[in-house]
Amino acid sequence: MRGTRTLHGNIAAAVGAGRPPAREDLRTLDEDGTASDFFRAGRALRALPYDPARLRKARVGILATGTAGPAEDILRAALVAGDMFPVVETGPYGRFEAELGVPGSAFTEADRDVLCCLLDAGYFVPANWDAADIGTLIDTLRERTRTLCGLASAAASRTTATVVLHTVPLPTELRDSIIGWRQRTALSRHWLLLNAALLELAETHEGIETIDFAGLLAEHAAPAVDDRLRRFADISYTEEALLVLAKEVRRLLRAKLGLSRKVLALDLDDTLWGGVLGEVGAEGVEIGGLYPGNCHKELQKTALRLRSQGVVLVLTSKNDAAHVDEVLAGHPEVVLRPSEFSVRAVNWSAKADNLREAAGQLGVAPGAFVFMDDSPFERGHVSAELPEVVTVAADGDPAYLVRRLLGGGWFDVMELTETDRHRPELYRARAVRTDFAREFASSEEYLAALGIVVSVSPAGATDVGRIAQLAARTNQFNLTGMRFDAVRTAEMARSDTHLVIGCRVSDRFGDDALVGAAWVDRSEKIWRVRNLVLSCRVLGRGVELAMVGRLARAARLAGATELEGSYVRSPYNDVAATLWTRAGFGPGPREGGCAASPARPGRDGGRSGSALIPEKDGAQVYRRALDETVDDLVPHWIRMQDTQGGALHE
């Protein structure tokens, strides 16, 4: 690793200058830094100013059964290295159950993204236990597990944050204090049941997630506990163990905040196969069989598994296209056939240029890409030209190819949806539409020829996961930046005073599925659109006007006289700036010198509080009177196919 002194000096200098550290320094910290490096960097990053153009705010609470110790600073550094701005607060010492279990706790019920519960074995094991009475100890483990699950469930029902638990490693001291092998086996089995109960809680409660910390520690050469720190300061885990946990919390936050990547761009030579095609020929590349060919084949299998879950594959290789096609189509050991790639860029152009071109064809930003290549030069050039692209090294021992690709959790989502599974085909269809558009003299002729069908309907239970994903991951056509997770979306969908709609689009080239959503406050006279988002896949087709038209129509039929919407400018959403004026809305009043800050529903569907992102400059409010002319908002080339009777107001 580059000199530690230089790395920390660069980080401190950047913070002192009021800017985030350079991505190169953060990448070095993340890939090569020790736990102590993270702790030291986290202390320096306490003074980091917020930069919304570079970092997404992540609000985290830490509530520990013991002393959190270095956990806060290690997590802070891990989040900044993941392009997040951490707002981290640690709860009071010795008040774990009081804060988690008592209604009205200001700490537990604060407006955050996650509330992390840092658990240690001491919470479950009584201070004085009898090694000769293993049955009583096991009964206590069961009771404490039930208590914790009840506390976490109650807290999750009161807070807007996702409550994050983790499994707990069985302490060596506890296990080895039992000298009878049969009794020790029983203790181990019941400790596994304790952890299984924590994992099961995340399956059954939508407001809880559980990290398999014990399983992760088994994969890392990291001691879980330092006996001296535990005795001296009641610190549950070592810095090394806390870094493992922090990186997993970062994965969860990346998925929750919509920072996951959608596209995997892969090199060929010495990446998807061994050897250089131009030198060894189609018969000489190494795929399958013994080492190292089996390593490259396993990477192809992994990429295919990612594709089956919605990751879009792009091929970028400096090679002769005809020779590449020969291998991909004809080699018996190849797993990734040509049809698996949504874009293929096989030429002699710079990889950075090919990635820009692929992003344009797919209609996504370069920040949606992960790029894996064996050449340090190519990775360095891409990082210099497109710093928002994640680069993954494919050089070195090929046995670690899969681990390097998956280790960052770049593609994680909170819930895998049907739209995710079909995303590669959806993006391939987009490329076909682009070719089709060249046959028409005007955009309106092209749009009419597409045969666009739009349906707008209230969100059903099966839509909530995808709608929450749209809220988290949509940055371009996102009117206010207000992000509603699955729990909040489900609450609003069930509420009589709110409405959540989903928008589906199809045309002659296929079904784009659920691509848009809006969250609405309903009152007797005014409906307020708190946010409206639309996938970049369908931009340019007038779908957003169709959504507003159907909302306006539903509000009018429900007896409302006005529809209100807002726009909050961000570094990414200029494309959405004119929606309300295009839909015939006029500027409305700013409340308190800023935009309306409508009440955000809590678990009861009605808790007050600002939901606009506070770092925004404010919102412009727009209103439109509701009369019969709102039916004309739907573009003439779109055919509406309303579901559930078209009665959004019911």
N, C-alpha and C positions, 0 to 999 in steps of 0.2 A: 504494500500500500504506500502511496505517496506519503511523505513525512507527516506524522500526526500533527506536529507543530504548525506546518504550513496549512494543513486542512483546517484546523481550528482557528488559525489566524485569519484565513480567508472568510470563514463563517462569521467570526466576530466583527471583521471589518465591514462585511456586507450589512450586518444588522446595525452597526454603528452609523453606516451611511444611509440607513432608512430604506433598505431594499432587501428582497429575499436573496439568499445565497445563490451563487451560480449553479445551474443544473449539474455541471460537471462535478462540483464539490459535493453536492447532495448525492449524486450517483456513486461517487467514491465512498462516501460515508455509508450508503445503503448496502453496497456490494462488499466492501472490505472492512468496514468499521467494526470495532469490538463493542461490547456492551458499555464499557467505560467511555468509549468515544461518543456513543449516543447520549450517555448521561451528561457528559461535558458539553456536547453540542446543544442539548436540550436546555441547559442552564443559560447558555448564550442566547438562545432563541426566545427566551422569555420576553425580551424587549423588541421582538420582531414586529414592525408595523404591518398593518393589513394592506394587502395589494390584491383587490378583487379581480384584476386582469390576469393575475398569475396563479392565485391560490383560492381554492374553495373553502369557505369557512366550515369547520367541523366542531360542534359543541359537545363536549364530553364531560360527564361527571364520573368521579371515581369514589366508590364507597367500599371501604376495606374492613374485613373482620379483625385485622391487626393494624400494623403501621404500613402505609402505602410506600414509604421510603422513596427510592429513586423512580418509582413507577411513573409519576407524572412527567418528569423531565425526559425519560427514555421514550415515552409515548409521544411527547411533543416533537422530539427530533424525528421519530419515525413518520409522523404525519406530515411534517414539512417536507421530508424526503419524498413523500407521496403526493406532492402538490396540494396539500391541504394547510389551511391556517387554523391551528388548534386553539380553541378556547377551552382550557381544561381547568376544572375545579375539583379539589379533593375534599370529601366530607370530613366532619369532625371525628377525631379518634375516639374509639370506645362507644360509638353510638350507632353501630351497624343496624341492629334490630330496631332501635327507636326511630331512626330515620327512614328505614325501609318499610316499617310496618304501621307507623302512626299516620293517619290521614292529616293533611295540612302541612306536612313537612316541606319547608321552603326549599330545602336542598333536593329532595327526591322529586318534587313536582315542578322543578324549574324547567323552562323551555329549552330542551336540548335534543341532540340527535340520538345519543346513546347514554345510558347510565350503566357503567361497568362495575360489577360487584367483584371485588378482589377477595377470593375465598382462600382460607388455609385449613389444614386438617384440624387445627385446634378448635375450630367452630363445631366440629362434629364429635370430637372425642372429649369426654369429661376429664377434668383435671386429675381426679383420683379414680383410677379404674383398676380393677383386679384382674391380673393376667390369668389367674386360675379360674375366673368366671367369665369365659368368653361369651356366653349366652347373653349376659347382661350388657356387655359392651356392644354386641350386635344389635340388641334392642334399642340402645341409645342412639346408635348410628341411624337406625330406621326413623326414630322419633325426630332427630335433628334434621334429617333429610326432608321429612314431611313438613316440619316447621319452615325450613328455608323455601321449599316450593310454595307454601302458602303465602309467605311474605313476598316473594318475587311476583306471584300472580296478583296479589293485592296491589303492589306498587305499580305493576304494568297496567292495571285498570285505572290508575289515577294520574299517570304521567303520560305526556306525549312522546317521551323518549322511548327507544327500544331498550329494554332491560337486558343486559348482557351478562350471562353467567359463564362459568367454565368448570370443566371437570377438575378434580383435585388428585394429585399423585399421592399414593399411599406412602407415608413416611417410613423410611428404613428403620428408624428407631422404634416405631410402633410395631412394624411387622416382626422385627428380630427380637422384640421383647417376649413374643410368644414362642416358647421352645418346643411345644408339641407340634409335629408336622401336620397332623390332622386338624388341629385347632387353627394353625396358621393358614392352612388352606381355606378353612371356613371364613376366616377374617378377610382374606384376599377376595374370596367370592362375593362377600357382602359389600366390600368396598367397591367392587365393580358394579354391583347393583345400585349403590349410592350414585355413582357417576352415570349409570344408565338412566336413573330417574331424572337427573338434571338434563340429560340429552332428550329424554322423552318429553319433558316439559316444553322444550322449544318446538317440538312437533305439534303439540296440542294447544299452545297459547300463541296467538298471532303477535303479541307484543313482546315476546321473549326470544332471544337467540342464545345458544350455548356453544362455546368454543371447546373443542376436545383438547384441552391443555395437557392433560396427562399423556394422551397419544402423541402430541407434538413433541413433548420432551423426550419421549422414547426414540424419536427420529433425530434428535440433536445431541451433540456431545456437550450438553450443558448441565451442570449440577443444579438441582432444583432448590436446594436449601443450603445456606451457610449457617452452621450451628452457632457460631459466635454471634453473627448478626441477629439471629433469632432470639438468643438468650439475652443479648445486650440491649436490643432496641425493638423487639417484637416485629422484626421485618420478616415477612413470610417467605420470600423467595430471593434468590440471587439476582444480580443485574443481568446475567446471561439468560436466566429463565424469564425474567420480565421482558427482555427484548424479544424473545420468542412470542410471548403473549401480545406484546405491543404490535408486532407485525401482523398478527392475526386479527387484532382489533382494526388495524388499518385496512385489511382486506374487506372486513365487514363494512366499514365506513365508506370505502370506495364504491362498493356495490350499492349501499343505501343512498349515497349522494349522487349517483349517476356518473361516476368517474371511471367505470369499467370500459374496456375497449371492445370494439365490435369486429375488428378486422385483423387477421394474422397474415402478414406478408412473409413469404418464405423463399429463401435462396435454394438452389439445387445442388451445385457442386460442393461436396464435403459438408452438406447440410441434410437435404432429403435423400441424398445417396453419397456414398464414399467415392472419392476420386473426381477427376476433372474430365468431363465428357469429351471435350475437344482433344484430350491427350490419350485417353484409354478407349474411346469408342463406346457404343451402346452395350457391347458385350462385356466391357471391362469395369463398368461402374459396380460398386459394392452395395447390394441391397439384399437383405435376408441372409440365410445361412448362418455361419459362425461369426464371431466377432471379427471386424467391426460392422459387417453388413447388417447383423441383427439389430444393432443400435439405430441405424438409419431407418430400417423398416419399422421399428417401434415408434420412432418419431413420426413417421407417416401415419401409423395407426392412431397415435395420439391426436394428430391434426384432424384426422377423420372423425374421431370422437368429439372433438371440439365443434366441428362443422355440424354434426348431428344435433348439437345443442344451440346452434344459431350463430356460431362464429363464421364470418365470411372469410374465405381463403383467397389470397392473391398470390400469384406466382411472379417473382421478379428474378431474372437470371441473365447474366451476360453470357449468351450462348447463341448458337445457330438454331433458329426456331424449328426447322425441319428435323434436325437431329434430336431436339428435345421431344418433339411430338412422337418420334419413333420410339423413344424409351417409355414415355408416359403411356402410350397406347398399346405397346407391344411387349414390354418386359414382363415376364411372368411373376416377378416378385413385387412389382409396383402396386401400392395400395391406393395412392391418390391418382386417379385417372383424370384426363383433361376436363371432364365435365364437373369435377369437384371444385374447380377454381372459378370464381365469379369474374375475375380479370386475370389475364395472362400478359405479362410484359417481358417477353423474351427477346432481347435486342442488345445492342452495345451502348445504350445510353446510360447516363449516371443513374444509380439506384434512386437518388433523391428525386430526380425528374420523373422517374417511373412511378414513384409513390404519389407525387403530386397529380400525375395524370390518372392514376387509379382512383385517387380520392375524388377527382372530378367526375369520373365515370360512375362511381358509386353514389355520388351526391353526399359525401360525408367529409368532415374536416380531417386533416392529417392527424389530429389528436386522437382519432379513433383507432389508430394503427399501432400494432406491435410488429416490429421488423426483426427477423432472425436471420443472421448471416454469419459465415465463418470468417469473413475478412474484416480485420480491425479498421482498415482504410475505409471500406464501404460503410461500416457502422459509424465511424467518426465523421464521414462526410454527411451522412443522413442527420446525425445529431447536430452538426453545425448548420445545415440548411433547414432542417425541420426539427427544432429542439423539442417540440411537443410529442414527437414519435418516440415510443419506447423501443429501445434496441436491446436485443438479447444475443449474447455471444454463442456461436455454434462451433468455435474453434476449441482446441484442447481435446481431451479424451472424449470420444463420442459416447462413451457409456453414460455420461451425464447430460446428454441432450434433452431428454424428457424432463428431468428434474429442473434444468435451467429454464425451460419454457414455462412450466407450470408453477414454479416456486413463487412467483410474484402475485399470483391470483389475479392477473390482469383482466380476465374475462368473467369474473364472478358476478352473479346477479342475485338479488334477494330471493327471487322465485322464478323458476324456468317456466315460460309461458308457451302456448302454441305458436304465437308470433315468433318467438325466439327460434323455435325448431324449424320454421319455414323461412327464416330471414335470408339464407343464401339464395334460395330460388327467387325471393322477392327482389333482391338486388340484381340478379341476372335478368329478370324481366324489365328492370329499369333500363338496362343497357339496350334491350330490344326496342323499348319505346323511343329511346334517343335516335336510333337508326330510322324508325318509322316516321319520326317528325320531319326528317329531311325531305319527305315526299310532298310536303304541303307548302303552299305559298304564304300562309298566314297562321299565326298561332291559334286563332279561333277555329279555322278549318281543321287543324290537327286535333284540337280538344274535342270538337264535335265528332270527329272520326273515331276517337278513343272509346266512345260509348261509356262514359263514366257514370257509375251508379253509386250514390252515397246514402247510407242509412245512419240516422242519428237516433239514439234511444237511451233511456235511463240505464245506468250501469247495473249489471247483474252481479251476483256473487262471483261468477266465473270470470268477470271482467276486471275485478279489482286489482289483481296482481299486475296485469298488463298496464292498466291505467296508472298505477303508482310508478311503474317503471318508466312510462312516458313522462311523468312529472319529474322524475329524478334525472333522466338522461337527455331530455330535450332542452337544448340551449338556444337554438336559432329562432324557431317560431315558438317563443315562450313569452307571453305578454307581460307578466309581472314578476317572474322568478320565484313565485310562491310554490313550494314543493310539498306535496301532500303524500305521506307514505301510505302503505296499504291499510293500516289501522285507521288513520284519519279519513281516508277515502271511503272506507266501509261505513264509518260512522255517519259521514255526510250523506252517503247514498241511502241510509236508513232513516235519516232525519226528515221530519215534515217541513222544516224550515230551510232545507238545503236541497240541492239537486246536483247530481254528478251524471254527466252524459258521456257516452262513448261514441266515436264516429268511425264507421267502417267504409272502405272504398274498394271498388272493383272496376275493372274495365276489360276491354277485349283481350288483354294480355294476361289477365289473372286477377286474383283476389289479394289486395294488399292488407286485408284483415283490419284489425283495430289500430288506427293510426292517429287518432285525435281524441282529445278529452277536454272537458270544461267543468269547473267547480263553481257553483252558483249559490248565492244567498237569496232566499225567496221571502218576500214580505207581501202584504196585501196589494200595495201599489207599485213597488219598485223591486225588480229583480236585479241583483248585482253579480256580475261575472268576476269572480275573484282571480281566476286565471283560465287561460285557454292555451292549449299546446297542440302542436301538429307536427308529425314526423316529417323530416326533410325529404323523405321518399316521395311525398305527394305534393310538395310545393309547386306552385305554378299552374295548378289545375282549378283554382277557385274553390277548393274544399272549405277553406276557412270562412268564406262568405256564406256557403251553404249551412255551416254550423251556426253562424250568427243568425241567419234567416230562420232556422228552425227553432232556435232559442227564443227569438223575438215573437214568433208565431205562438209558441207554447205559452209565453208570458201573457200575451194578449188574450188568448183563450181562457187563461186562468183568472182574468180580471185585472191584471196589472196595467198600469198606464205608462210606465217607463222602463227601459232596459238601460243599465249602466255598466260600463266597462272601464278598465284602466290599462295604461301602458307604462311600465317602468323600464327605462332604457338600461341595457347592460352592454358589456363589451362585445356581445355576440348576437344580439337580437334586433339589429336594424331592419332586417327583412320583415319584421312584424309591426314596424312603427306606424304604418298607414292603415292598418286594418279598420279601425273604428271610423276614420274619415271616409274610407272607401265604402263603408256600409251606411253612410249617411248620418253618422253620429256627430254631434257638436260638442265642443269643450264644456265640461261641467265644472262646478266649483271645486277648489282645493280646500280640503278640510284642515284647519289649523296651519294654513300656509303650505300644506303638503297634500298628498292624496289621501283618499279615504283609507283607513286602516281597519277594515271590517273585523268583527270578532272572529277569532279562530276557535273552532269547536274543540273541546277536550274530550275526555272519555264520556262525558255526559252529553256531548253534542252542543254545548252552549257556553263553555268557558270563554271569558273575554281575554283579549291580549292581541298585540300587533302581530300579524303574520307576514307583513311585508319585510323583506330582508333589510335590516336596519342600515346596512352600509350603502344602500341605494340613495340617490339624490332625491327621490320622491317620485310620485306618479302623476301623470296627467289623467284626469277623469273625463270620460265622455258619456253623453246621454242621448237617448233618442226616444221621442214619443212613439207609442205603439198604436199604429192604425193599420188599416188593411194593406198599405203599401209595403209593409215589411215582408209580405209574401213574395215581393219582387226581388228580394236580395239574392235568392238562389240563381246562379248563372244559368243561362238558357241551355248550355251544353251538358248540364248535370241533370240526371234523372234521380229524384228522391225516392227512396224505398223505405218508408218509415216502418218500424217494427213496433210491437206492443200497441197497435192501434194508432200510432203517431201521437199519443197523448202524453207528452213529456210532463204536463202539468198535473197529471193524476197521481 
